[in-house]
């Protein structure tokens, strides 16, 4: 993976997140919960394969606001630091269907 690129599965997830935010006008709590749950349940997808800069560029590419981008990057850094994210209980077991490449 080049420093400026995301793995295909993460790229697809972020396309989904961007489309959901565009449809509602902002990133809704349930989409955040899905992302947090995936970061916890499929930790290997996010820990060593995703750089902060690549994810920042992708967030901008899918037109997330600076605030939304900052929040997602905080989730990534917590995940990569071995810390725990707590998604809403309805989404605790959620995983995106994309297979890690």
C-alpha positions, 0 to 999 in steps of 0.5 A, a space after each residue: 500500500 502506498 502512503 497515499 492509498 487505502 486498501 480496497 476494502 477500507 476505500 469501499 467502506 469510506 465511500 459508503 460512509 461518504 454517501 450516507 453523510 451526503 444523503 442526510 447532509 451530515 454523518 449520522 450517529 448510526 453510521 459512526 456506530 457502524 464504523 466504530 464497531 467495524 474498527 473493533 470487530 475487524 481490528 486487523 483491517 484498520 491497525 496496520 493497513 491504514 495510515 492517518 494521512 490516507 484516511 484523511 485524504 479519503 474523508 476529504 474526497 468523500 466530502 466529509 466535514 473537517 469535524 467529521 474527518 477529525 472524529 474518524 481519525 480519532 477513532 483510527 488512532 485509538 484503534 491503532 493505539 490498542 484502545 477500545 471504541 464503544 459503539 452503540 449497543 445496537 451495532 456492537 457486533 456490526 462488520 462491513 461485508 468487505 473482505 480485507 485485501 
